[in-house]
Amino acid sequence: MLGTALCPNNIWQYFSWCYVFLPDGARFYTFGLAAICWVIWNSRNQATFKHKQLKTPFNVVYSACGFLTYWVGLMAGADRDAMERGAKMLKTNASVMMRICVAPARAAMD
């Protein structure tokens, strides 16, 4: 979603990755990780207990943005604005990536 193919494999790589790609947001790294973990857990529960399969991985990102936006209400001042901008940026990037990924699939079907 952030325009890189480098994906972390463990918690330490995650924090290193965040520091490299998002150097000014150190106080938000844990929020992002918590949002992604919570969404993955909820998606797993939906698939396991309600037999609802995940239609696209972009749903995970959009749901994480929803959690981040909700959690913004718990913050104040500059942190609130920065986290809100970050959630919007992530959602916008996910939308762009989704359009890029869907275009080749539609072309292959035509």
N, C-alpha and C positions, 0 to 999 in steps of 0.2 A: 504494500500500500504506500510505502514511502519511496518507491522507485529504486529499490536495491534487491539484488538476488542473495545478499548475505543474510542468512537467518541464524539466530542463536540456537544452540543445542542444549544449553543449561542456564541456570540462573546467573552465573557469573558472566557468561557470554552475553546474556540479555542486558545486564547493566553496562558492560563495555560497549555493546552495540548502541545502546541508548546514548551513552556519552559521546560516541563518535558522530552519530547522525542527529542527535538532539542535544547539543552541549549546554544549552541554556535552560533546560527543563528538568534538572536533576531532582527537584522536589516533587516531580510528577511521575517519575519512573514507576514507582510502586503502584500508583493509581492505575496506570495503563496495564500493568501486569495483573492486578486484581480484576480489572474489568474483563480482560481477555480470558483469564482463568474462570471467572464466574460465568461468562457466556458459554465457554466450552462445556463446563459442568452442566449448565441448564440445557444445552443442546443434546448432550449425552443422555440426560434424563428424559427429554422429549422423545428421543429415538428409542430408548430402552423401554420406557414405561407406557408411552402413548403411541408408539410405533409411527412417529412422524419423522421421516427422513429429512436431513438437511438438504435443501434444494440447491443451494450455492454457498460456498465459503464466504461470500460477501455478506451474508446474513449475520455471520459472527462479528464482522467488523462493524456493521450498522448497529447491532445490539450493543456492542462495547461502547460505541459512541453515545448510545442512549443512556447507558449507565454513567458514563463520564459527564454527560450533560446534566443528568439528575444529581450527581454528586457535586456539581458546581454550586448548587444551592447551599451546600454546607460550608462553602468558603466565603471569604470576604476580600475586598480590595483588589490589588493587582493580581494575586493568585487566582482569584475567581475569573478575571478577564482572560488571563493567560490560558487557563485550563479550558475555558469556553472556546477560545480561538483554536486551541489544539484539537478539541473534539470536532469542530467544524472543518478544520484542515484535513483530519483523518477521513471524515465522511466524504468530503469533496474528492480527495484522492481515490477513495474506494469507488466512487461513482465513475471517475475517469477510467480507472483500471477495469471496471466492469464493462464499460462501453468498448474498451479496446479488446477485451476477451470475447465479448459477444459477437463483434463484427466478423472475425474469422469463422466462427461457428455458423453464422447465418450464411456467409459466402459459400461454405462447404455444403450447406443444405440446398442451395439454389442450383 
